[in-house]
């Protein structure tokens, strides 16, 4: 009996011991390096126990346990690390090929001013707490160094996702400014280029810095690094020179696919890629249209994919949308058209890789479903249904929201379709028949008129 009770106690307590050995190990509350990196947040768990732990139903809260950030679904092995990434339209995959799970982190993510984090298991028992409500004690928003547990406490160090944490805090250094040459622009913010003055990208690539002068010339890009063909999206580049931000001059965008866009104001520009590829986007600034060389220029890489979307009708009021690709798709403001009307997909409707969602027509304010089409913001048809039979059109979508409704230069003419393409055939046939009938009628009128004239002419001669 004694051994039975001992075995029973061990059976009950061992899972609790294993769970208690899972803790938050590293936090990238500041995000990652690169464009829109502030949204690329992630955190890491570590299992120091001897047994794997099923994380299904575990939850991470902030505000001392009041606001839910994330609900887990996987399993963390003994002695292993477990990474959870924040998914946003700007940064859909902060740590490519490294993360174990991903989610929206309660939409707002981690506050840069600090958080009180609480990790609970599936039974609601508190496993680990980190009270940083008065401000993060480690991590750096400028250098993107993360907050890591060193065994003795939290330190600021170079990110170590999925690896052993640093034991020593990062030592800050200062990079001296170098003189430019006549063959280069005055300022160059090309990634990895150290031939010009100190730049944002080069600082992040050399070693983390804790101090960056405000007067450093740079260009801050705001656009997604992964997009899809066949849709319009905005490119934003904020130019900073010394302490000023120029609003006038000549801003030249090279979209990397042979398209050049010139503007006289520092405003967003719009572009649509037609084909897949990896394109290098360049923004150059000239004070006047007669200035010989760019005062500052910067580059960023855009990866263009093809999306594979199918749609189907679940019932008269519900449409299914499936993402067959392996990348996140942002359906914000896409248009669903039916014979009874058209409606825009709500903002921030994100479709995970391989995921299927059901969308109610009540959300779109359109009538019953008999057939439907899904089109991008600029009217490019992506997929359609016909009598509940799914027909996929491998035309593509945009993975970014339109950043501004202000009129900006277009790289190619883009006219939204007034009706889906599948409905245009009947209209064209009707137009052709109408034109044919008008021509025949005109010929008959001319012949009758000619005969009447001839008759009168003969009578006059007689």
C-alpha positions in Angstrom: 0.0 0.0 0.0 2.9 2.3 0.9 4.6 1.8 -2.5 1.2 2.3 -4.3 0.8 5.7 -2.6 4.3 6.7 -3.4 3.9 5.7 -7.0 0.6 7.6 -7.2 2.2 10.7 -5.7 5.1 10.6 -8.2 2.7 10.1 -11.1 0.7 13.2 -10.1 3.7 15.4 -9.3 6.1 14.6 -12.1 4.2 16.4 -14.8 4.0 19.4 -12.5 7.7 19.3 -11.9 8.3 19.1 -15.7 6.0 22.0 -16.3 7.7 24.1 -13.6 11.0 23.7 -15.5 9.7 25.5 -18.6 10.3 29.2 -18.5 10.7 32.3 -20.6 14.3 32.4 -21.7 14.6 35.3 -24.2 12.4 38.2 -25.3 12.7 40.3 -28.5 10.3 43.0 -27.3 12.0 45.5 -29.6 11.5 43.4 -32.8 14.2 42.6 -35.4 16.5 44.5 -37.7 15.3 45.7 -41.1 12.2 47.5 -42.6 9.3 47.5 -40.1 11.5 45.5 -37.7 9.7 46.9 -34.7 6.8 44.6 -35.5 9.0 41.5 -35.8 8.7 40.5 -32.1 9.4 37.0 -30.7 10.1 35.2 -27.5 11.7 31.9 -26.5 10.9 29.2 -23.9 13.4 26.8 -22.5 12.7 23.3 -21.0 15.4 22.5 -18.5 13.6 19.3 -17.4 14.2 15.7 -18.3 10.9 15.2 -20.0 9.1 16.8 -23.0 6.2 19.1 -22.0 2.9 19.4 -23.9 2.2 23.1 -24.3 -1.3 22.7 -25.6 -3.6 25.1 -23.8 -0.7 27.0 -22.2 -1.2 30.8 -22.3 1.0 33.9 -22.1 -0.5 37.0 -20.6 0.6 40.6 -20.1 -0.6 43.3 -17.6 0.0 40.8 -14.8 -2.4 38.2 -16.2 -5.2 40.4 -17.5 -4.5 40.5 -21.2 -4.0 37.3 -23.2 -1.1 37.5 -25.7 -0.8 34.0 -27.0 -2.2 30.4 -26.6 0.3 27.5 -27.3 -0.4 24.3 -29.2 3.0 22.4 -29.6 5.3 20.4 -27.5 8.8 21.4 -26.2 11.3 18.6 -25.9 13.7 18.2 -22.9 16.6 20.6 -23.0 15.2 22.3 -26.1 14.2 25.9 -27.0 10.8 26.9 -28.3 10.3 30.1 -30.3 7.1 31.9 -30.9 6.9 34.7 -33.5 4.5 37.6 -33.9 2.7 37.6 -37.3 2.0 41.0 -38.9 1.4 42.1 -42.4 4.7 44.1 -42.4 6.8 41.3 -40.9 5.1 37.9 -41.5 8.1 35.8 -40.5 10.7 37.6 -38.3 13.0 34.5 -37.9 12.7 32.6 -41.2 12.9 28.8 -40.7 13.5 29.1 -36.9 10.1 29.7 -35.3 8.0 26.9 -33.8 4.7 28.8 -33.6 3.3 32.2 -34.6 0.4 34.5 -33.8 -0.7 38.1 -33.5 0.4 38.6 -29.9 -3.0 40.2 -29.0 -2.6 42.6 -32.0 -0.6 45.2 -30.1 2.4 42.9 -29.1 4.9 43.9 -26.5 5.0 47.6 -25.4 8.5 49.2 -25.5 7.8 50.8 -22.2 7.7 47.4 -20.4 5.3 44.5 -19.6 4.3 42.3 -16.7 4.3 38.8 -18.3 2.6 35.8 -16.8 3.0 32.2 -18.2 0.3 29.7 -17.2 -0.2 26.0 -18.0 -3.3 24.4 -19.4 -4.8 24.2 -15.9 -4.3 27.9 -15.3 -1.4 27.4 -12.9 1.2 30.2 -13.0 4.5 28.7 -14.3 6.7 31.8 -14.7 6.3 35.5 -14.2 8.4 38.5 -15.4 7.5 41.8 -13.9 9.0 44.5 -16.2 6.1 46.9 -15.9 8.3 49.8 -14.8 10.4 49.3 -17.9 12.4 46.6 -19.6 15.6 46.0 -17.6 17.4 44.5 -20.6 17.2 44.6 -24.4 17.8 47.6 -26.8 15.4 49.0 -29.3 18.1 50.7 -31.4 20.6 47.8 -31.7 17.8 45.1 -31.6 19.8 43.3 -28.8 17.4 41.1 -27.0 16.6 40.5 -23.3 18.2 37.2 -22.3 18.4 35.1 -19.1 22.0 34.4 -18.3 21.5 32.1 -15.4 22.1 34.9 -12.9 19.7 37.5 -14.3 18.5 39.3 -17.4 21.1 40.9 -19.7 21.2 42.7 -23.0 23.0 40.7 -25.7 23.0 39.8 -29.4 19.9 37.6 -30.3 20.4 33.9 -29.9 17.1 32.3 -31.1 17.1 28.5 -30.6 20.6 28.6 -29.1 22.3 28.9 -25.8 22.0 32.5 -24.4 24.9 34.8 -23.9 26.5 34.8 -20.5 28.0 38.3 -20.9 26.2 41.5 -21.8 27.0 43.2 -25.1 29.8 45.8 -24.9 28.8 48.9 -26.9 31.2 50.4 -29.5 31.2 53.6 -31.5 31.9 53.5 -35.3 33.9 56.5 -36.5 32.6 58.4 -39.5 34.6 57.9 -42.7 35.1 60.5 -45.5 33.3 60.1 -48.8 34.9 60.2 -52.2 33.8 62.0 -55.3 32.8 58.7 -57.0 30.1 58.1 -54.3 27.0 59.9 -53.2 27.5 62.2 -50.2 25.5 59.8 -48.1 25.0 56.1 -48.8 22.6 53.9 -46.8 23.0 50.9 -49.0 22.9 47.8 -46.9 26.4 46.7 -45.8 28.1 49.7 -47.5 30.8 51.2 -45.2 32.3 53.5 -47.8 30.2 56.5 -46.9 29.2 58.0 -43.6 27.8 55.9 -40.7 24.5 54.4 -41.8 21.6 52.6 -40.1 22.1 49.3 -41.9 25.9 49.2 -41.5 25.6 49.9 -37.8 23.3 47.0 -37.4 25.6 44.7 -39.4 28.9 45.6 -37.7 28.1 45.4 -34.0 25.2 46.5 -31.8 25.4 50.2 -30.8 23.8 51.7 -27.8 24.2 55.3 -29.1 23.4 56.7 -32.5 23.7 60.4 -33.3 20.4 62.0 -34.4 22.2 63.8 -37.3 23.0 60.6 -39.1 21.7 60.9 -42.7 19.4 57.9 -43.5 16.3 56.7 -45.4 13.6 54.8 -43.5 11.6 52.5 -45.8 8.1 51.5 -45.0 6.9 48.6 -47.2 6.7 44.8 -47.0 9.7 42.8 -48.0 7.5 40.0 -49.3 4.8 40.9 -51.8 2.7 39.2 -54.6 2.3 39.9 -58.3 -0.8 41.4 -59.8 -1.7 43.9 -57.0 -1.0 47.5 -56.1 0.8 48.5 -53.0 2.6 51.6 -51.7 6.3 52.3 -51.2 7.3 54.9 -48.6 10.8 56.3 -48.1 11.4 58.9 -45.4 14.6 60.8 -46.2 16.6 62.5 -43.4 19.5 64.8 -43.9 21.4 65.9 -40.8 18.6 67.4 -38.7 16.2 68.1 -41.6 13.7 66.1 -43.6 13.5 67.4 -47.2 10.1 67.7 -48.6 11.0 69.2 -52.0 13.5 68.2 -54.7 13.6 65.2 -56.9 13.0 61.7 -55.5 13.8 58.9 -57.9 12.6 55.4 -57.3 14.0 52.4 -59.2 11.7 49.5 -58.6 14.2 47.0 -59.8 12.1 45.7 -62.7 12.9 48.5 -65.2 10.4 50.9 -63.7 11.6 54.4 -62.8 9.3 56.8 -60.8 10.2 60.4 -60.3 8.4 62.7 -57.9 9.0 66.3 -56.6 7.6 65.6 -53.2 8.6 63.0 -50.6 5.3 61.1 -50.9 4.4 57.4 -51.3 4.6 55.9 -54.7 2.6 52.9 -56.0 3.8 50.0 -58.0 2.6 46.5 -59.2 5.0 43.7 -60.0 4.0 41.5 -62.8 6.4 38.6 -62.4 8.1 36.7 -59.6 11.6 37.4 -58.5 13.9 39.2 -56.0 14.0 42.9 -56.8 16.3 45.6 -55.3 14.4 48.8 -54.8 16.4 52.0 -54.8 15.4 55.6 -53.7 17.7 58.5 -54.6 17.3 62.1 -53.5 18.5 65.1 -55.6 18.0 68.7 -54.2 17.1 70.0 -57.6 16.5 68.5 -61.1 19.9 69.9 -62.2 21.9 68.4 -59.4 24.5 66.1 -60.9 24.5 63.2 -58.4 22.3 61.9 -55.6 22.9 63.5 -52.2 21.6 60.3 -50.5 20.3 56.9 -51.7 19.2 53.7 -50.1 18.2 50.2 -51.2 15.9 47.5 -49.9 15.1 44.0 -51.2 11.6 42.9 -52.2 10.7 39.2 -52.8 7.8 38.8 -55.2 5.8 35.5 -55.1 2.8 34.0 -56.8 -0.1 33.3 -54.5 -2.4 30.4 -55.0 -6.0 31.1 -53.7 -9.1 29.0 -54.1 -12.6 30.0 -53.1 -15.8 27.9 -52.6 -19.3 28.3 -51.4 -20.1 26.5 -48.1 -23.7 27.7 -48.0 -25.8 30.6 -49.3 -24.3 33.0 -46.8 -20.7 31.7 -46.3 -17.7 31.8 -48.6 -14.6 29.7 -48.0 -11.1 31.0 -48.9 -8.1 28.8 -49.0 -4.4 29.8 -49.2 -2.6 27.0 -51.1 0.8 28.8 -50.9 3.5 28.6 -48.2 3.4 32.3 -47.4 1.1 34.6 -45.4 -1.5 36.4 -47.5 -3.1 39.7 -46.5 -6.7 39.9 -47.9 -7.3 43.4 -46.5 -9.7 45.4 -48.8 -9.9 42.7 -51.4 -13.2 42.6 -53.2 -15.7 39.8 -53.3 -18.3 40.2 -56.1 -21.5 38.2 -56.5 -24.6 38.7 -58.7 -26.2 40.4 -55.8 -23.4 42.9 -55.0 -19.8 43.4 -54.0 -18.1 43.9 -50.7 -14.6 44.6 -49.3 -12.8 42.1 -47.1 -12.2 43.7 -43.6 -8.9 45.3 -42.9 -6.1 43.0 -41.4 -7.8 39.7 -42.6 -4.7 37.5 -42.7 -4.6 34.1 -44.3 -1.9 31.8 -42.9 0.0 29.4 -45.1 -2.2 26.4 -46.1 -5.1 27.9 -44.0 -8.8 28.0 -44.9 -11.2 30.6 -43.5 -15.0 30.9 -43.8 -16.3 34.5 -44.5 -19.9 35.5 -43.9 -21.7 37.5 -46.5 -23.2 39.5 -43.6 -19.7 40.8 -42.9 -19.4 42.0 -46.5 -23.0 43.3 -46.7 -23.8 41.3 -49.8 -26.7 39.1 -50.7 -27.0 35.3 -51.0 -24.2 33.4 -52.7 -24.7 31.5 -56.0 -21.4 32.4 -57.5 -18.6 34.8 -56.6 -15.2 36.1 -57.5 -12.3 37.3 -55.4 -10.3 40.2 -56.7 -7.3 42.3 -55.5 -7.5 46.0 -54.6 -6.9 47.1 -58.2 -9.5 44.7 -59.6 -7.3 41.7 -60.7 -9.4 38.5 -60.4 -7.7 36.0 -58.1 -10.2 33.2 -58.0 -13.8 32.4 -58.8 -16.6 29.9 -58.2 -19.1 28.5 -60.7 -22.0 26.5 -59.5 -20.1 25.6 -56.3 -17.3 24.2 -58.4 -14.0 25.9 -57.5 -12.0 27.4 -60.3 -8.6 28.7 -59.4 -7.1 31.6 -61.4 -3.4 31.8 -60.6 -3.4 35.6 -60.6 -1.9 37.1 -57.5 -2.5 39.2 -54.5 -0.8 41.9 -52.4 0.6 41.1 -49.0 0.5 44.7 -47.8 -2.2 47.1 -47.0 -2.5 50.3 -49.0 -0.5 52.7 -46.8 -2.1 56.0 -47.9 -5.3 57.1 -49.7 -3.5 60.2 -51.0 -3.0 60.4 -54.7 0.5 59.3 -55.6 2.4 58.6 -58.8 1.6 55.3 -60.5 4.3 53.2 -62.2 1.8 51.6 -64.5 -1.8 52.5 -65.4 -4.1 50.7 -63.1 -7.9 50.9 -63.7 -10.2 48.9 -61.3 -12.5 46.6 -63.1 -16.1 47.7 -62.8 -17.3 44.0 -63.0 -15.5 40.7 -62.7 -13.9 39.4 -65.8 -16.2 36.3 -66.0 -19.2 38.5 -66.5 -17.7 40.6 -69.3 -18.1 38.0 -72.1 -21.9 38.4 -72.4 -21.6 42.2 -72.4 -19.1 42.1 -75.2 -21.2 39.7 -77.3 -24.3 42.0 -76.7 -22.2 45.0 -77.8 -21.0 43.3 -81.0 -24.6 42.2 -81.9 -25.9 45.7 -81.4 -23.2 47.2 -83.5 -23.9 44.7 -86.3 -27.6 45.5 -86.3 -26.9 49.2 -86.5 -24.6 48.8 -89.5 -27.2 46.6 -91.4 -29.9 49.1 -90.7 -27.8 51.9 -92.0 -27.0 50.1 -95.3 -30.8 49.4 -95.9 -31.6 53.1 -95.3 -28.9 54.2 -97.8 -30.2 51.7 -100.5 -33.8 52.9 -100.1 -32.7 56.5 -100.3 -30.7 55.8 -103.5 -33.7 54.0 -105.1 -36.1 56.8 -104.3 -33.6 59.4 -105.8 -33.2 57.3 -109.0 -37.0 57.0 -109.4 -37.5 60.7 -109.2 -34.6 61.4 -111.6 -36.1 59.1 -114.2 -39.6 60.7 -113.8 -38.0 64.1 -114.2 -36.3 63.1 -117.5 -39.5 61.8 -118.9 
